[in-house]
Amino acid sequence: MISKLKYIPLILGPLIMTAIVLVIAVFILRAWWTTPFQVLGMGEPPEQPIAFPHTQHVQIDGISCAFCHQNVIKGDAATMPAVEQCLFCHATIQGKTAPPEVAKVVAHFESGTPINWKKIHRLPDHVQFSHEPHVRFLTETQGLDIEASCATCHGQVRNMVEVEQVRRLKMGDCVDCHRDNIKFTDNKDITDCLTCHY
């Protein structure tokens, strides 16, 4: 009996190693082709310096994406709002009835320090992405409002307490969208590599 037991490690060792390699391969392939699994902090949205519930600001208060992210309709980056912009409303929405996060915004304003928001939607460094032509195409050609055009890539942010990346934003995702929409534009170069890689 003992002689048979000594072979168990020889059999189980390779099986366990194979299982570990397969699990690691699944994690890597999932992260490469889509969004990572939300395990051990991977794939989860970063913790922001101030809790900003889009459910309150967009869904309940009806604030447009472009009110805070003003550059989205005229430039490359969507940009984060300056603290002063937050105080357009929060100069009067303060005190005991306001959430404690508002006090953090006021403290940033009074100290003159910007809020260091953490980036959520990431593209590789070799990809150049400009929001303006995409928003213009989706609003003018497709007839979407600004929120629906943003939701095309960013998901239903209006329903998110914490914003997270819901679309994979990999090259195939972008190329598929460009190919599907080439018939709606005079710009026939939208599938050219140099459109995004320059």
C-alpha positions in Angstrom: 0.0 0.0 0.0 2.8 2.4 0.9 4.6 1.8 -2.3 1.5 2.9 -4.3 1.2 6.2 -2.2 4.7 7.3 -3.2 3.5 7.7 -6.8 0.7 10.1 -5.9 2.9 13.2 -5.8 4.3 12.2 -9.1 0.8 12.2 -10.6 -0.7 15.1 -8.7 2.3 17.4 -9.2 2.0 17.8 -13.0 -1.8 17.9 -12.7 -1.7 20.8 -10.2 0.9 22.6 -12.3 -1.2 22.2 -15.4 -4.2 23.5 -13.6 -2.3 26.6 -12.3 -0.9 27.3 -15.8 -4.4 27.0 -17.3 -5.9 29.4 -14.7 -3.1 32.0 -15.4 -3.6 31.6 -19.1 -7.4 32.2 -18.8 -6.7 35.3 -16.8 -4.2 36.7 -19.3 -6.3 35.8 -22.3 -9.4 37.3 -20.8 -7.6 40.6 -20.0 -6.0 40.6 -23.5 -9.2 40.1 -25.4 -11.8 41.7 -23.2 -12.0 43.2 -19.7 -10.2 41.4 -16.8 -12.0 39.4 -14.3 -12.9 41.4 -11.2 -10.8 39.3 -8.8 -8.2 40.5 -6.4 -8.6 44.1 -7.5 -8.0 43.4 -11.2 -10.6 44.9 -13.5 -12.3 46.9 -10.7 -12.5 50.6 -11.0 -9.9 52.6 -9.1 -10.8 54.2 -5.8 -11.4 57.9 -6.5 -10.4 60.7 -4.1 -14.0 61.8 -3.8 -17.0 59.5 -4.3 -18.8 60.9 -7.2 -22.2 59.1 -7.8 -23.2 59.6 -11.5 -26.6 58.2 -10.5 -27.2 61.4 -8.5 -25.7 63.9 -10.9 -26.8 62.4 -14.3 -29.9 60.3 -13.5 -31.5 62.3 -10.8 -30.2 65.9 -11.4 -30.2 65.5 -15.2 -26.7 67.0 -15.7 -25.4 66.4 -19.2 -22.1 64.7 -19.7 -20.8 67.7 -21.6 -21.5 70.1 -18.6 -18.7 68.5 -16.6 -16.6 67.0 -19.4 -16.8 70.2 -21.5 -13.9 69.4 -23.8 -15.6 66.3 -25.1 -17.4 68.3 -27.8 -14.4 70.3 -29.0 -11.2 68.4 -28.3 -9.3 65.2 -28.0 -9.7 64.4 -24.3 -13.0 64.5 -22.4 -11.2 66.2 -19.5 -12.2 66.2 -15.9 -13.9 69.4 -14.5 -12.0 71.9 -12.5 -12.9 72.2 -8.8 -14.4 75.6 -9.6 -16.9 73.9 -11.9 -18.1 71.6 -9.1 -18.8 74.7 -7.1 -21.2 76.1 -9.7 -23.7 74.0 -7.8 -22.0 73.0 -4.6 -21.4 76.6 -3.5 -25.0 76.4 -2.4 -25.4 72.7 -1.9 -23.4 72.4 1.4 -23.9 72.1 5.1 -25.6 69.4 7.2 -27.9 68.3 4.4 -25.1 67.8 1.8 -23.1 64.5 1.6 -19.7 64.6 3.3 -18.0 64.3 0.0 -19.1 67.9 -0.8 -16.9 69.1 2.1 -13.9 67.5 0.4 -14.7 69.4 -2.8 -14.9 72.7 -0.9 -11.6 71.8 0.9 -9.9 71.3 -2.5 -11.3 74.6 -3.7 -10.2 76.5 -0.6 -6.7 75.1 -0.6 -6.4 75.6 -4.4 -5.5 72.0 -5.1 -7.0 70.1 -8.0 -8.8 66.8 -7.4 -6.6 64.0 -8.6 -9.1 61.8 -10.3 -7.9 58.3 -11.3 -8.2 57.3 -15.0 -10.7 54.6 -15.7 -10.9 54.1 -19.4 -7.4 53.2 -20.7 -6.1 52.8 -24.2 -2.5 51.8 -25.1 0.0 54.6 -25.5 0.4 54.0 -29.2 -3.3 54.8 -29.9 -4.5 58.4 -30.5 -8.1 58.9 -29.7 -10.0 62.1 -30.1 -13.5 62.4 -28.5 -14.7 65.3 -30.7 -15.1 63.6 -34.1 -16.7 60.6 -32.4 -19.2 62.7 -30.5 -19.9 64.8 -33.6 -20.4 61.7 -35.7 -22.8 60.1 -33.2 -24.8 63.3 -32.5 -24.9 64.7 -36.0 -24.9 61.6 -38.3 -26.5 59.0 -36.0 -28.9 61.5 -34.3 -27.9 60.5 -30.7 -28.0 62.9 -27.9 -24.7 63.6 -26.0 -25.4 61.1 -23.3 -26.3 58.3 -25.7 -23.2 59.0 -27.8 -21.0 58.8 -24.6 -22.7 55.5 -23.6 -21.7 54.0 -26.9 -18.2 53.4 -25.5 -18.6 54.2 -21.8 -21.8 52.3 -21.0 -24.7 53.6 -19.0 -22.8 55.9 -16.7 -26.0 57.4 -15.5 -26.7 54.1 -13.7 -23.2 53.8 -12.1 -22.4 54.8 -8.6 -18.8 54.1 -9.4 -17.8 54.4 -13.1 -16.1 51.4 -14.5 -14.9 50.3 -17.9 -17.7 48.1 -19.4 -16.5 47.9 -23.0 -13.3 46.3 -23.9 -11.9 49.2 -26.0 -9.5 46.9 -27.8 -8.4 47.5 -31.4 -10.9 45.0 -32.8 -13.7 46.8 -31.0 -12.8 50.1 -32.6 -12.1 48.7 -36.1 -15.5 46.9 -36.1 -17.3 50.1 -35.2 -15.3 52.1 -37.9 -16.1 49.4 -40.5 -19.8 49.3 -39.6 -20.1 53.1 -39.9 -18.0 53.9 -42.9 -21.1 54.0 -45.1 -22.4 57.0 -43.1 -19.4 59.3 -43.6 -17.5 61.0 -46.4 -14.3 60.2 -44.6 -13.3 56.9 -46.2 -10.0 56.8 -44.3 -11.6 55.9 -40.9 -10.3 52.3 -41.3 -6.8 53.4 -42.2 -4.2 52.5 -39.6 -2.9 56.1 -39.4 -6.4 57.3 -38.3 -5.6 56.1 -34.8 -1.9 55.2 -34.9 0.1 58.4 -35.6 
